[in-house]
């Protein structure tokens, strides 16, 4: 249910394997845990069609981001549970999985010890809603069992990540206002500053943009006040996604934001055939502040572009200007936009992520002050790589599932962090025209988008029809899921981070670094883990947040210092030796 179930309940439904490995045993163990025969009952039999329709709607809101009924996605396939799992057990687990573990359920404890993360509690949903979801789940037939295909890898990356001797102090700096009705209590995701100033801002997916002051966060912009169709549900990065100040903000007052609205709120600039569902729309807005130096928000707005998405998962991600570009440079004032595939591939619409006239699963580069786009509201840079007929001219690079964060090194290279599907998290050094593989590659491994995306295979370079740009960093879900993009360290407080790129994992909150000089296109770089301590004691971010999911985001201020943000407790931490 939502992205939080990504690694907690991931199983391989294969059977009759000749040589079961530990992962196969874990998969079988999970099936026995979740599908244990309890009561051969069918609660949906006592519900009306309206109840089941309600369950379907609620499942789409809260569960479909990670689950379907035919194959593994970010969680297990949920078809065929009727008669194999009790309604009471499933209700109890969905309501509060951590409580089931803490109560001493041996199977649940064993599973947690393997996967090291929890599915979140849905106790905040009304009892009738939970029952409707469970009834809808139990109404679905079992998927066809699939054995591990020949050549598929059960453990794509055997090597483990080494622990360094770097341990830094967490220094609480700010606590953000509660904006969510349940954990995570905030959804803080990005910190950035006005160019050439020390004025820092933080965005919350719930729709708030805060200015950081000596007294703490101060509300600057509330999206719902300006967009009647603004939505921030069902989570999974929906809401107020990202923001970017124009390089000349102090003189022109231009700020750019992204947000989600309900389906069909307005005509989309990027759409597809009306037989394909539209879950929601992502929008880029340009704001012109009347006084860029004012601490209150007073601005006019205009829409730049609007995009339809198949589902709520991995939609429009980061937006950013190249901070190194100077006036006169070809890249100056161009806005980069990370666009996920929106769940198109795993929902069976592979062509949306592969056809060159489509923009899903790519990084865009546009001129927000230009007018030569199809809708006349932005410009197409002359040096963009896909300008031929039949291509989407906005695209800078292709082949991403979820290009979550964009970052420029001081040497001018662009780094894109890409959240994976079922196996691999990755980082890419990206140049114009690159194709980073998705949906035919996950990291440096092959996947088949037309059968089952759960399996990855080793790559034979000779069989590549396209020369893919492979990641400079990759790790599998044994180590962590949902990569949290980071920053090159440019500060002075932590000499050990000089020359390093710092990143982590969203769900488990693990923290990594890599030497920037080791990030060479075409090669895999070694990287290490580092730790933090609070009040003199080494702590995991699970322990500091006291939550079932860390929801880590990293940040960097105007002086180059690195910060940690955690959604469950709404905390912003500084780092010192």
Protein Blocks (a to p, Z undefined) as FASTA:
>chain_A
ZZklmmmmgcdfbehifbdcfklmmmmmmmmmmmocfbdcdfklmpcfklmmmmmmmmmm
mmmmmgcfkbccfbccfehkgopacfklmmmmmmommlmmmnopaklmmmmmmnopacdd
fklpcfklmmmmmmmmmmpccdddddddehiafblblbacdddfbdcddddfbdcddfbf
bdcfbfcfbdcddehiabdcdddfklpacdddfkbccdfbdfklmmmkbccbegjhiajf
bdcddfklmmnopacddddddehkbccfbdcdfkbccfbdcdddddddfblmbcbdcddd
ddfbdcddfblbhcafdddddfkbcghiakgopacddddehommmnopamlmmmmkbcgh
iacdddfkbckbfnopaccdfkbcblcghiafkbmbghifblfbgcddfkopacdddddf
klpccdddddehiaehiakbghjbdcdfklcmkbccdddfklpmbdcdddfbdcdfklog
hiadddddfbfklmmlgoiacdddfklopacdddfklmcghiacddddddddeehiacdf
klmnopabfoiacdddfkopacdddfklopacdddZZ
